[in-house]
Amino acid sequence: MTDATIPLPASSLRRSLTRWERFDVPRRLTLVSAAFVVLLVALLLGFIGWNGIQVFTDAHIPLSELLSTVWRPGDRGDVTTFGLMPFILGTLGVMVVAAIIAAPMSIGLAVFMAEVAPRWAKSITRPAMEVFVGIPSVVYGWLGLTVLVPFLKTQFHGLGFTLGFSWFAGSLVLALMILPTITSIAYDAFRVVPSDIRTASLALGTTRWQTIRHVLLPAAGAGIATAVVLGMMRAAGEALAVQMVIGNRPIVPTSLTQPMTTLTSQITLDMGNTVAGEPWNQALWTMGLILLIISFTFVFITRALARRGAR
């Protein structure tokens, strides 16, 4: 005679569960955590946005003045002008030149690590990239101030221009800072390319360099572009390292040899000289809002590139 298993009724199963199990604590905790993060981001964006538009609603400064190239906020006996264009162009200029310098080296290093380097070389380069990422920005700025700027002054002296505290110096420091970021993301983009593509290319008789150039780089193109954009995003938000070597002059430069300033540098320089509620302070909040808009733009570009890479 065989034993038969008698199923328990559903009511008995429900009674066997504890109150906390029926409450589904892990799921509700994750939902609360996600809602808290969303609320925190919304409050932060709303606070920055509200303070950023006070220059229009409270100080009644016209947009044409904010888009001018004259920055004269203090009481110096002159007409007060809050032109933000030197800082916007300075931020974009330093960021673009830094990406132009860092991108080729970063992509080349990523290709070396992913496709060429032996195992012992990878064991050195990967930890080196992690060390680069962990170095504080003030250290980069101090090295630029004590080593890079004097070197540029000495080596380029007598060529008809002075190259010290300048746009070029700021871009060099930023290029060194964003190099590990671009390298790490580009390396991951190369590694996710299916190995079958490499094998098929080599089976057709191509060399390793031809496979890298005509197969690997196009296949990882979206990931490489994302790496460059994220590197530029970090460059746009950097303040202290750039401030120490760029010269901090609120002008629109016409060459790489001239000093300039950026949005982040000017905020850190002027934040202690203003009083909350005055137009100068409100103009600094507007700079923060512009930085937020730049960051959102990079986020949208990154998401678009990610979708393109997925397709």
Backbone bond lengths (Angstrom), bond angles and torsions (degrees), N, CA, C in turn:
res aa  C-N    CA-C-N  psi(-1)  N-CA   C-N-CA  omega(-1)  CA-C   N-CA-C  phi
1 M - - - 1.455 - - 1.520 108.62 -
2 T 1.279 117.47 122.41 1.470 122.81 -175.18 1.515 109.95 -86.66
3 D 1.389 112.39 151.03 1.468 118.57 178.01 1.518 108.91 -84.56
4 A 1.280 117.02 133.40 1.468 122.63 178.74 1.518 108.98 -107.30
5 T 1.322 114.15 134.86 1.469 120.23 178.64 1.512 109.06 -87.86
6 I 1.302 114.26 120.14 1.449 119.76 -178.16 1.516 108.62 -93.83
7 P 1.330 118.65 115.38 1.477 120.00 -178.73 1.522 110.47 -66.96
8 L 1.332 114.54 142.40 1.454 120.36 177.42 1.517 109.22 -78.85
9 P 1.282 117.90 146.74 1.455 120.35 176.86 1.529 110.41 -66.91
10 A 1.332 114.48 157.74 1.465 119.83 -177.52 1.510 111.66 -61.64
11 S 1.314 117.13 -33.66 1.460 119.10 -179.85 1.520 111.32 -64.14
12 S 1.348 116.99 -36.72 1.460 119.84 178.38 1.522 111.22 -67.81
13 L 1.356 116.61 -37.83 1.466 119.29 177.85 1.513 111.26 -64.55
14 R 1.320 116.99 -41.51 1.452 119.42 179.24 1.518 111.39 -64.35
15 R 1.340 116.16 -37.91 1.464 118.44 178.95 1.511 111.93 -69.10
16 S 1.356 116.71 -26.80 1.461 119.74 -179.23 1.524 112.42 -73.22
17 L 1.319 117.78 -20.45 1.463 120.69 178.11 1.518 109.71 -77.61
18 T 1.301 115.72 142.02 1.454 119.70 176.40 1.519 109.96 -75.65
19 R 1.308 114.98 166.44 1.459 119.49 -178.77 1.521 111.37 -64.16
20 W 1.337 117.11 -38.13 1.467 119.46 -177.84 1.522 111.51 -71.85
21 E 1.316 118.21 -33.61 1.462 120.36 176.89 1.514 110.82 -66.03
22 R 1.334 117.65 -39.61 1.453 120.32 178.52 1.524 111.26 -70.85
23 F 1.323 116.40 -25.52 1.465 120.14 178.75 1.529 111.73 -75.06
24 D 1.336 118.14 -17.57 1.469 123.80 179.19 1.529 110.55 57.44
25 V 1.321 115.92 64.54 1.460 122.34 -175.40 1.527 112.98 -60.71
26 P 1.348 121.46 -47.74 1.473 119.74 -178.19 1.524 113.10 -57.88
27 R 1.342 116.50 -42.93 1.454 119.04 -178.50 1.516 111.04 -65.08
28 R 1.326 116.31 -42.99 1.464 119.03 -178.43 1.530 111.73 -69.31
29 L 1.330 116.85 -33.98 1.461 119.56 177.43 1.529 111.57 -65.94
30 T 1.316 116.80 -41.86 1.464 119.56 178.34 1.526 111.38 -65.96
31 L 1.348 116.35 -37.18 1.460 118.90 177.64 1.526 111.27 -65.80
32 V 1.326 116.80 -41.36 1.462 120.46 178.46 1.526 110.57 -64.92
33 S 1.330 117.04 -41.11 1.463 120.34 179.14 1.522 111.11 -63.68
34 A 1.337 116.69 -44.23 1.458 119.85 179.03 1.522 111.34 -64.16
35 A 1.339 116.47 -41.76 1.460 119.76 178.98 1.529 111.04 -64.66
36 F 1.337 117.16 -37.39 1.461 120.37 178.56 1.525 111.35 -64.64
37 V 1.340 116.85 -41.88 1.467 120.02 179.07 1.526 110.54 -64.74
38 V 1.327 116.73 -43.28 1.466 119.77 178.60 1.521 110.58 -62.49
39 L 1.335 116.88 -42.91 1.465 120.29 178.78 1.519 111.40 -63.72
40 L 1.325 116.64 -41.27 1.461 120.47 179.92 1.522 111.04 -63.10
41 V 1.338 116.99 -43.75 1.466 120.70 178.42 1.521 110.44 -63.98
42 A 1.348 116.55 -42.61 1.466 119.92 179.85 1.529 111.22 -62.83
43 L 1.336 117.56 -42.35 1.461 120.72 178.26 1.530 111.20 -64.44
44 L 1.325 116.45 -40.89 1.462 119.95 179.46 1.520 111.39 -64.04
45 L 1.335 116.01 -45.94 1.461 119.92 179.18 1.528 111.03 -64.63
46 G 1.327 116.19 -41.77 1.453 119.07 178.50 1.521 112.76 -64.23
47 F 1.335 116.58 -39.00 1.473 120.07 179.93 1.525 110.81 -66.05
48 I 1.338 116.76 -46.21 1.463 119.65 179.56 1.525 110.72 -65.88
49 G 1.327 116.23 -41.42 1.462 119.18 179.95 1.520 112.36 -64.83
50 W 1.334 116.98 -42.34 1.477 120.39 -179.46 1.525 111.00 -64.23
51 N 1.324 116.86 -44.36 1.456 119.31 179.00 1.527 111.63 -71.17
52 G 1.329 116.65 -28.55 1.452 119.12 -179.31 1.515 114.27 -71.22
53 I 1.330 117.43 -25.99 1.466 119.82 -179.58 1.526 112.27 -94.76
54 Q 1.342 117.36 -0.23 1.460 119.70 179.08 1.523 111.92 -64.56
55 V 1.317 116.53 -25.24 1.456 119.35 178.58 1.528 111.03 -64.53
56 F 1.339 116.90 -24.54 1.463 120.90 176.67 1.529 111.46 -91.46
57 T 1.337 116.87 -45.12 1.457 120.49 -172.75 1.518 113.28 -81.60
58 D 1.336 118.11 -31.23 1.460 121.43 -176.75 1.528 112.26 -102.86
59 A 1.344 115.74 -52.45 1.465 119.20 -179.32 1.519 112.52 -80.73
60 H 1.335 117.70 -15.63 1.473 123.28 177.85 1.536 111.97 56.38
61 I 1.333 114.75 41.93 1.466 120.24 175.76 1.521 108.13 -86.28
62 P 1.310 118.67 126.20 1.471 120.02 -177.50 1.525 111.61 -70.30
63 L 1.329 114.71 156.17 1.468 120.36 179.72 1.519 111.45 -63.40
64 S 1.323 116.83 -33.29 1.470 119.74 179.67 1.526 111.60 -61.79
65 E 1.327 116.94 -34.61 1.471 119.31 178.07 1.519 111.19 -71.71
66 L 1.334 117.24 -39.88 1.461 119.80 178.42 1.518 112.05 -65.50
67 L 1.315 117.37 -28.25 1.465 121.10 179.78 1.522 112.66 -90.27
68 S 1.324 117.47 6.87 1.458 120.68 177.13 1.524 110.01 -81.43
69 T 1.323 116.62 175.27 1.465 122.03 -176.52 1.523 112.86 -106.50
70 V 1.323 117.87 10.50 1.470 121.62 -178.02 1.523 108.76 -107.73
71 W 1.337 116.25 119.90 1.466 121.95 177.29 1.529 107.67 -113.00
72 R 1.331 116.23 105.89 1.456 122.32 179.85 1.525 108.20 -138.91
73 P 1.350 117.89 76.47 1.469 119.73 -172.66 1.514 114.63 -86.02
74 G 1.343 118.40 -26.06 1.449 120.87 -173.38 1.519 112.91 -81.98
75 D 1.318 115.07 169.80 1.458 121.89 179.48 1.527 108.74 -88.64
76 R 1.320 116.36 89.17 1.462 121.40 -178.19 1.528 111.78 -116.35
77 G 1.297 116.84 18.65 1.450 120.01 -178.43 1.504 114.01 84.58
78 D 1.337 116.90 -2.97 1.460 121.35 179.18 1.525 109.43 -104.37
79 V 1.297 114.97 174.76 1.462 120.29 177.13 1.532 108.41 -71.88
80 T 1.327 116.92 130.34 1.457 121.43 179.98 1.527 110.09 -73.78
81 T 1.327 115.99 128.67 1.461 122.02 -178.76 1.521 108.37 -137.06
82 F 1.326 115.72 135.98 1.463 121.59 -178.48 1.525 110.15 -116.83
83 G 1.305 117.23 63.29 1.461 120.51 177.52 1.515 111.30 -80.52
84 L 1.321 117.30 120.06 1.469 122.67 -176.41 1.516 113.36 -97.04
85 M 1.308 118.81 -3.02 1.457 120.11 -175.58 1.523 113.58 -62.56
86 P 1.362 121.16 -37.65 1.470 118.53 177.01 1.522 113.13 -59.08
87 F 1.327 117.48 -35.45 1.464 120.49 -178.00 1.538 111.11 -76.22
88 I 1.331 116.25 -38.16 1.465 119.30 178.74 1.524 110.37 -66.02
89 L 1.326 116.28 -48.76 1.466 119.69 179.21 1.526 111.14 -65.93
90 G 1.337 116.92 -35.33 1.453 119.46 177.61 1.518 112.34 -64.30
91 T 1.327 116.63 -43.07 1.465 120.36 178.02 1.521 111.30 -62.31
92 L 1.325 116.95 -48.00 1.459 120.38 -179.39 1.526 111.07 -65.99
93 G 1.341 116.66 -39.69 1.461 119.61 -178.15 1.516 112.58 -65.58
94 V 1.328 116.92 -47.99 1.464 120.47 179.33 1.520 110.66 -62.45
95 M 1.319 116.13 -40.36 1.455 121.20 -178.64 1.523 111.67 -64.60
96 V 1.327 117.37 -44.77 1.463 121.13 -177.66 1.524 111.16 -67.78
97 V 1.332 117.17 -45.20 1.470 119.90 -179.66 1.523 110.49 -64.80
98 A 1.332 117.82 -39.01 1.461 120.30 177.23 1.527 111.20 -62.31
99 A 1.334 116.80 -40.13 1.471 119.66 178.18 1.525 110.99 -67.36
100 I 1.331 117.60 -38.07 1.470 120.06 178.46 1.528 110.78 -63.27
101 I 1.332 116.51 -36.64 1.466 119.82 179.68 1.521 111.33 -75.38
102 A 1.324 117.11 -43.86 1.461 120.73 -171.38 1.523 113.56 -82.35
103 A 1.342 118.09 -32.83 1.464 120.27 -173.05 1.529 113.26 -59.57
104 P 1.340 120.90 -50.40 1.478 118.77 -179.60 1.529 113.04 -59.96
105 M 1.339 117.03 -43.45 1.462 119.24 179.24 1.521 111.47 -65.58
106 S 1.324 117.34 -40.54 1.461 120.67 -178.41 1.523 111.32 -66.91
107 I 1.321 116.72 -44.75 1.466 119.87 -179.94 1.524 110.29 -66.34
108 G 1.342 117.38 -40.92 1.460 119.80 176.54 1.515 112.12 -61.56
109 L 1.330 117.17 -41.26 1.460 120.51 178.20 1.522 110.87 -66.87
110 A 1.333 117.15 -37.84 1.468 119.95 177.85 1.525 111.02 -65.02
111 V 1.332 117.58 -41.29 1.467 120.95 176.85 1.524 110.33 -62.47
112 F 1.316 116.50 -42.74 1.473 119.98 178.86 1.526 110.96 -61.10
113 M 1.324 116.71 -45.52 1.451 120.15 -178.36 1.523 112.18 -67.62
114 A 1.344 117.08 -35.51 1.462 120.19 -174.32 1.527 113.18 -85.65
115 E 1.338 118.03 -32.14 1.454 119.86 -168.93 1.521 114.94 -123.26
116 V 1.307 118.51 -23.01 1.463 120.35 -170.53 1.513 112.26 -114.97
117 A 1.306 118.21 -42.12 1.462 121.99 -169.90 1.517 111.83 -65.18
118 P 1.338 117.47 137.33 1.475 119.80 171.61 1.527 110.40 -70.37
119 R 1.300 115.42 174.10 1.468 119.27 -174.29 1.518 112.02 -63.04
120 W 1.341 117.99 -38.49 1.462 119.69 -178.62 1.534 111.45 -66.65
121 A 1.345 116.10 -32.92 1.462 118.76 178.15 1.531 110.71 -70.79
122 K 1.333 117.01 -39.10 1.464 119.75 177.15 1.530 111.27 -62.91
123 S 1.332 115.71 -36.19 1.468 118.83 179.87 1.519 112.31 -66.84
124 I 1.334 117.69 -14.76 1.461 121.61 177.53 1.515 110.96 -97.61
125 T 1.336 116.53 -44.97 1.464 119.80 -174.27 1.527 112.26 -70.48
126 R 1.319 118.20 -38.73 1.464 119.64 -179.69 1.531 112.63 -62.41
127 P 1.328 119.99 -49.69 1.480 118.73 175.31 1.527 112.92 -63.32
128 A 1.345 116.78 -31.90 1.466 118.75 178.17 1.527 110.86 -63.93
129 M 1.328 117.54 -39.47 1.455 120.17 176.97 1.532 111.34 -63.59
130 E 1.326 116.53 -38.97 1.456 119.65 178.75 1.533 111.32 -66.01
131 V 1.338 116.96 -35.99 1.464 119.98 176.98 1.518 110.34 -65.91
132 F 1.331 117.36 -41.55 1.458 121.46 178.72 1.533 110.85 -59.51
133 V 1.327 116.46 -42.65 1.461 120.20 -179.13 1.520 111.01 -64.85
134 G 1.332 117.32 -34.30 1.457 120.73 -175.73 1.511 115.15 -81.82
135 I 1.336 118.86 -7.81 1.464 120.76 -179.37 1.526 109.17 -72.65
136 P 1.328 119.76 128.88 1.474 121.07 179.04 1.524 111.63 -63.47
137 S 1.317 115.32 151.46 1.460 119.76 -177.78 1.514 112.53 -65.38
138 V 1.346 117.44 -30.08 1.459 119.51 179.78 1.529 110.71 -64.86
139 V 1.326 117.62 -28.69 1.462 120.43 177.44 1.526 110.11 -68.48
140 Y 1.331 116.62 -42.27 1.467 119.69 175.49 1.532 110.44 -60.86
141 G 1.318 115.99 -43.78 1.453 118.81 178.96 1.512 112.82 -63.55
142 W 1.340 117.83 -40.51 1.455 121.10 -179.85 1.531 110.75 -66.92
143 L 1.330 117.01 -40.39 1.463 119.62 175.67 1.530 111.14 -63.62
144 G 1.327 116.19 -39.58 1.458 118.71 177.65 1.510 112.07 -65.27
145 L 1.347 116.60 -38.40 1.454 120.91 -178.68 1.521 112.03 -70.91
146 T 1.315 117.95 -39.31 1.464 121.33 -173.73 1.526 114.00 -94.96
147 V 1.338 117.62 -21.59 1.462 120.53 -176.58 1.528 111.92 -116.91
148 L 1.347 116.76 -53.15 1.455 119.95 -172.83 1.525 112.41 -68.65
149 V 1.326 117.79 -50.20 1.462 120.64 -176.75 1.529 111.91 -62.55
150 P 1.346 120.02 -47.51 1.474 118.20 175.37 1.522 113.52 -61.46
151 F 1.326 117.05 -35.90 1.462 119.85 178.24 1.531 111.16 -63.96
152 L 1.327 117.34 -44.47 1.458 120.43 178.96 1.522 111.29 -63.94
153 K 1.334 117.28 -39.72 1.457 120.08 178.35 1.520 111.54 -63.38
154 T 1.334 116.23 -39.37 1.463 120.05 -176.66 1.518 111.69 -75.20
155 Q 1.315 117.81 -45.40 1.459 121.38 -173.45 1.522 113.03 -74.38
156 F 1.332 117.78 -30.69 1.459 120.83 -175.81 1.525 112.01 -107.04
157 H 1.324 116.58 15.84 1.463 119.98 178.47 1.533 109.97 -75.04
158 G 1.312 116.30 136.89 1.460 120.91 177.66 1.515 114.91 87.45
159 L 1.330 118.02 8.88 1.466 121.56 179.32 1.522 112.24 -98.30
160 G 1.320 117.14 12.79 1.450 120.44 179.69 1.510 113.91 94.45
161 F 1.327 118.30 -2.21 1.453 121.97 177.94 1.523 108.59 -151.11
162 T 1.314 116.12 159.19 1.458 122.64 179.18 1.523 108.90 -107.68
163 L 1.310 115.94 123.13 1.458 120.85 -177.63 1.519 108.58 -117.36
164 G 1.311 116.71 92.44 1.459 122.00 178.00 1.509 109.47 -132.23
165 F 1.342 116.74 -106.29 1.463 120.40 172.39 1.526 107.68 -70.15
166 S 1.307 116.57 110.11 1.467 118.67 -170.21 1.517 110.63 -159.69
167 W 1.321 114.11 172.04 1.462 123.08 173.05 1.523 110.58 -56.44
168 F 1.332 116.98 -43.25 1.456 121.71 -177.54 1.525 111.17 -64.36
169 A 1.345 117.38 -41.65 1.459 120.58 179.43 1.527 110.99 -63.37
170 G 1.335 116.71 -42.80 1.453 119.48 177.57 1.515 112.71 -63.03
171 S 1.331 116.74 -38.86 1.461 120.18 179.26 1.525 111.60 -68.48
172 L 1.327 117.52 -35.72 1.464 120.17 177.69 1.526 111.47 -64.65
173 V 1.331 116.64 -43.67 1.465 119.94 178.89 1.524 110.34 -63.75
174 L 1.326 116.96 -43.38 1.463 120.30 178.77 1.526 111.50 -65.47
175 A 1.333 117.16 -38.46 1.468 120.15 178.48 1.521 110.75 -59.82
176 L 1.338 116.61 -41.25 1.461 119.73 177.75 1.521 111.60 -65.95
177 M 1.336 117.28 -33.55 1.458 120.61 -178.26 1.527 112.37 -74.66
178 I 1.325 117.66 -37.00 1.464 119.51 -176.83 1.524 112.45 -90.12
179 L 1.326 117.94 -6.69 1.470 120.43 -179.26 1.528 112.19 -58.81
180 P 1.348 121.07 -47.96 1.469 118.57 179.19 1.523 113.54 -65.77
181 T 1.335 118.11 -31.08 1.466 120.60 178.61 1.525 110.57 -64.65
182 I 1.329 116.53 -50.36 1.469 120.06 -179.88 1.517 110.30 -64.07
183 T 1.332 117.11 -40.55 1.464 120.55 -178.28 1.520 111.62 -62.58
184 S 1.321 117.11 -46.03 1.465 120.43 -176.91 1.526 111.79 -64.12
185 I 1.338 117.08 -44.39 1.459 119.86 -178.02 1.538 110.49 -70.83
186 A 1.336 117.30 -39.70 1.468 119.97 177.80 1.526 110.49 -65.53
187 Y 1.315 117.75 -37.20 1.476 121.04 176.98 1.522 110.91 -61.10
188 D 1.326 116.83 -44.59 1.466 119.97 177.25 1.526 111.13 -63.22
189 A 1.334 116.78 -36.24 1.467 119.71 178.30 1.519 111.32 -64.77
190 F 1.322 117.41 -37.75 1.468 120.42 177.99 1.522 111.76 -69.43
191 R 1.336 116.88 -37.15 1.453 119.88 -175.83 1.530 112.94 -72.77
192 V 1.341 117.78 -24.59 1.462 118.98 179.57 1.525 112.55 -83.09
193 V 1.328 117.79 -5.86 1.468 119.81 175.16 1.524 108.08 -67.80
194 P 1.329 119.42 127.76 1.469 120.77 -177.35 1.521 112.18 -57.11
195 S 1.329 115.53 138.59 1.468 120.42 179.85 1.524 112.23 -66.59
196 D 1.334 116.99 -22.81 1.470 119.16 178.74 1.523 111.72 -62.44
197 I 1.334 116.55 -31.94 1.463 119.58 179.21 1.524 110.03 -66.02
198 R 1.322 116.65 -43.27 1.465 120.00 177.40 1.521 110.93 -62.71
199 T 1.329 115.59 -45.12 1.467 119.84 -178.56 1.517 111.34 -62.35
200 A 1.327 116.93 -43.02 1.460 120.11 179.84 1.523 111.48 -64.24
201 S 1.306 116.86 -38.90 1.460 120.00 179.29 1.521 111.03 -66.39
202 L 1.324 117.14 -44.53 1.462 119.83 178.91 1.523 111.61 -67.17
203 A 1.329 116.87 -31.04 1.465 119.94 178.74 1.525 112.29 -67.57
204 L 1.323 116.09 -24.10 1.467 120.01 177.54 1.516 112.98 -79.96
205 G 1.318 117.24 -1.09 1.451 120.93 176.72 1.514 115.14 97.37
206 T 1.326 118.64 9.99 1.454 120.65 179.33 1.524 110.43 -79.26
207 T 1.305 115.54 157.09 1.455 120.70 175.01 1.528 109.58 -81.86
208 R 1.315 115.21 171.32 1.461 118.75 179.42 1.526 111.13 -64.48
209 W 1.335 117.53 -39.53 1.455 120.08 179.42 1.528 110.84 -66.67
210 Q 1.332 117.41 -39.88 1.466 119.78 177.32 1.528 110.98 -64.03
211 T 1.327 116.89 -37.76 1.462 119.99 176.66 1.527 110.97 -64.52
212 I 1.319 117.14 -42.28 1.461 120.56 178.78 1.524 110.41 -64.36
213 R 1.325 116.63 -44.28 1.457 120.65 -173.89 1.522 112.54 -73.19
214 H 1.317 117.86 -44.85 1.463 121.07 -171.47 1.525 114.14 -98.66
215 V 1.327 118.04 -13.95 1.464 120.44 -176.72 1.533 110.87 -120.07
216 L 1.323 116.68 -55.11 1.456 119.88 -172.87 1.527 112.47 -69.00
217 L 1.324 116.80 -48.06 1.471 119.42 -178.68 1.527 112.64 -62.62
218 P 1.340 120.31 -45.82 1.471 118.37 175.59 1.523 113.38 -63.23
219 A 1.340 117.24 -37.63 1.465 119.56 -178.99 1.519 112.17 -66.48
220 A 1.329 116.84 -33.94 1.463 120.98 -179.58 1.521 111.85 -99.72
221 G 1.317 117.86 17.12 1.462 121.14 -174.82 1.514 113.64 -59.69
222 A 1.340 116.94 -43.66 1.464 119.59 -179.76 1.522 111.40 -64.78
223 G 1.320 117.40 -40.19 1.457 120.55 178.18 1.515 112.32 -66.53
224 I 1.340 116.47 -37.63 1.466 119.85 177.69 1.523 110.24 -65.52
225 A 1.327 116.26 -44.34 1.468 119.46 178.17 1.521 111.17 -61.55
226 T 1.325 117.04 -39.40 1.469 120.22 176.79 1.517 111.00 -62.50
227 A 1.335 117.18 -40.28 1.463 120.72 178.67 1.520 111.42 -61.66
228 V 1.329 116.77 -43.37 1.462 120.29 179.71 1.529 110.72 -65.30
229 V 1.329 116.83 -42.34 1.466 120.76 -179.82 1.522 110.66 -63.89
230 L 1.324 118.22 -42.46 1.463 120.75 178.66 1.526 111.08 -66.70
231 G 1.333 116.67 -35.22 1.458 118.94 174.66 1.514 112.06 -64.23
232 M 1.329 116.90 -41.87 1.467 120.60 176.36 1.522 111.06 -65.02
233 M 1.318 116.65 -34.23 1.463 121.05 178.60 1.526 110.67 -63.70
234 R 1.336 116.44 -41.12 1.462 119.09 176.56 1.523 110.91 -68.02
235 A 1.320 116.83 -37.87 1.463 119.95 178.96 1.522 111.52 -63.69
236 A 1.333 117.09 -36.65 1.461 120.08 -179.05 1.515 112.22 -65.67
237 G 1.321 118.05 -30.46 1.457 121.06 -177.21 1.511 114.76 -94.43
238 E 1.326 118.20 -0.48 1.461 120.23 -178.92 1.527 110.64 -78.53
239 A 1.325 116.88 137.99 1.463 120.65 -175.22 1.520 112.27 -122.18
240 L 1.334 117.55 -59.66 1.457 120.83 -166.66 1.522 112.24 -67.05
241 A 1.329 117.56 -46.77 1.461 119.84 -177.31 1.520 111.49 -62.70
242 V 1.341 116.42 -40.84 1.464 120.00 179.20 1.517 110.63 -69.15
243 Q 1.313 116.74 -41.07 1.465 121.06 -177.99 1.523 111.78 -58.96
244 M 1.318 118.27 -31.09 1.459 121.81 -175.32 1.521 113.15 -77.20
245 V 1.331 119.19 -16.43 1.466 120.09 -173.64 1.517 113.78 -128.47
246 I 1.320 118.97 -5.68 1.460 119.80 -169.60 1.524 113.31 -91.58
247 G 1.322 118.48 -16.01 1.447 120.74 177.89 1.516 114.75 102.26
248 N 1.339 117.73 -29.49 1.476 123.45 174.19 1.526 112.86 55.10
249 R 1.304 116.66 54.22 1.461 121.94 173.38 1.519 108.25 -113.71
250 P 1.336 118.81 123.78 1.474 121.57 -176.83 1.523 112.67 -77.72
251 I 1.315 115.91 66.54 1.458 121.71 178.48 1.521 108.68 -130.79
252 V 1.311 115.50 162.24 1.460 121.02 174.04 1.527 107.41 -90.79
253 P 1.325 119.27 109.65 1.462 120.31 -176.05 1.527 111.50 -73.43
254 T 1.297 114.46 151.61 1.464 121.11 177.52 1.518 112.41 -107.62
255 S 1.338 117.74 -4.55 1.470 121.15 178.45 1.515 108.70 -153.78
256 L 1.319 116.35 165.90 1.461 122.28 -179.62 1.515 112.76 -70.09
257 T 1.323 117.92 -14.28 1.463 121.01 -176.93 1.520 112.88 -86.92
258 Q 1.316 118.50 -7.58 1.454 121.34 -175.76 1.531 111.27 -91.49
259 P 1.335 117.83 146.91 1.471 120.52 173.26 1.520 110.74 -71.84
260 M 1.312 115.89 156.11 1.454 121.73 -177.97 1.520 108.03 -157.29
261 T 1.306 117.31 -170.09 1.458 121.47 176.33 1.524 109.14 -148.98
262 T 1.323 115.75 171.01 1.457 121.99 -177.94 1.524 109.33 -128.72
263 L 1.316 115.86 173.20 1.460 120.83 179.01 1.525 111.79 -60.86
264 T 1.323 116.59 -47.99 1.458 120.02 -177.51 1.526 111.44 -66.75
265 S 1.326 116.87 -39.84 1.461 119.87 179.83 1.525 111.39 -63.88
266 Q 1.327 116.84 -43.29 1.461 119.45 -178.05 1.522 111.43 -69.17
267 I 1.317 117.50 -34.13 1.464 119.69 177.14 1.524 110.37 -63.13
268 T 1.333 116.94 -46.21 1.462 119.29 -179.62 1.525 112.22 -67.92
269 L 1.319 117.67 -30.67 1.460 120.53 179.55 1.524 112.24 -73.50
270 D 1.333 117.65 -38.01 1.463 121.70 -171.55 1.524 114.08 -99.88
271 M 1.317 118.14 -10.20 1.457 119.45 -172.89 1.535 112.03 -63.21
272 G 1.332 117.94 -27.95 1.456 120.21 179.12 1.519 114.29 -87.84
273 N 1.318 117.43 -4.46 1.461 121.33 -177.58 1.523 113.34 -104.28
274 T 1.312 117.14 3.78 1.463 120.19 -174.67 1.518 110.70 -117.53
275 V 1.322 114.44 162.67 1.460 122.75 176.19 1.518 108.46 -116.07
276 A 1.311 116.62 137.94 1.462 121.07 -179.05 1.524 110.60 -58.24
277 G 1.319 115.41 130.75 1.450 121.19 177.79 1.509 114.92 100.38
278 E 1.340 117.88 -16.20 1.446 119.34 177.99 1.524 110.02 -85.72
279 P 1.346 118.11 158.91 1.471 120.25 -175.92 1.513 113.82 -58.06
280 W 1.329 117.64 -35.25 1.463 120.15 179.58 1.525 110.27 -61.18
281 N 1.319 117.05 -46.78 1.453 121.40 178.85 1.526 111.19 -64.17
282 Q 1.327 116.54 -39.24 1.464 119.81 178.73 1.526 111.55 -66.50
283 A 1.333 117.26 -33.77 1.461 120.06 176.19 1.523 111.16 -65.33
284 L 1.338 117.41 -35.37 1.459 120.35 176.57 1.530 110.87 -66.43
285 W 1.333 117.30 -38.13 1.460 119.92 175.55 1.533 110.41 -64.43
286 T 1.315 117.01 -34.86 1.463 119.93 177.08 1.527 110.36 -65.45
287 M 1.329 116.98 -36.66 1.468 119.72 174.35 1.529 110.80 -60.29
288 G 1.346 115.75 -42.72 1.459 118.46 177.10 1.511 112.58 -62.21
289 L 1.337 116.92 -37.76 1.458 120.40 177.12 1.523 111.29 -65.12
290 I 1.321 117.12 -38.35 1.467 120.50 177.62 1.526 110.52 -64.81
291 L 1.326 116.87 -41.02 1.461 119.77 175.43 1.521 111.72 -61.29
292 L 1.328 116.27 -38.59 1.458 120.23 177.35 1.525 111.13 -63.73
293 I 1.322 117.00 -40.81 1.459 120.73 177.80 1.527 110.54 -64.33
294 I 1.326 117.06 -40.93 1.468 120.56 177.25 1.530 110.29 -61.74
295 S 1.332 116.95 -42.15 1.464 120.33 178.99 1.523 111.25 -64.03
296 F 1.346 117.21 -42.54 1.460 120.07 177.28 1.522 111.09 -61.21
297 T 1.319 116.49 -39.79 1.462 119.92 178.54 1.524 110.88 -60.43
298 F 1.327 116.78 -44.14 1.462 120.13 178.82 1.529 111.36 -65.82
299 V 1.328 116.95 -37.07 1.464 119.61 178.24 1.525 110.53 -63.04
300 F 1.320 117.51 -44.65 1.458 120.76 178.72 1.529 111.34 -63.33
301 I 1.335 116.81 -40.28 1.458 119.88 177.73 1.527 110.60 -63.73
302 T 1.327 116.43 -41.92 1.462 120.44 179.79 1.524 111.26 -63.00
303 R 1.330 117.25 -43.00 1.466 120.68 179.62 1.523 110.89 -66.37
304 A 1.326 116.75 -37.94 1.466 119.50 177.57 1.523 110.79 -65.00
305 L 1.323 117.38 -40.75 1.459 120.04 177.88 1.523 111.27 -66.91
306 A 1.345 116.38 -36.65 1.470 119.33 178.58 1.528 110.85 -64.93
307 R 1.348 116.55 -41.27 1.460 118.61 177.52 1.524 111.64 -65.22
308 R 1.315 115.77 -38.14 1.462 119.36 177.75 1.523 111.12 -64.22
309 G 1.345 115.61 -41.14 1.458 118.52 178.06 1.512 112.56 -66.24
310 A 1.334 117.34 -34.79 1.458 119.92 177.72 1.520 111.94 -65.91
311 R 1.347 115.84 -38.18 1.460 118.50 177.52 1.526 112.40 -68.51
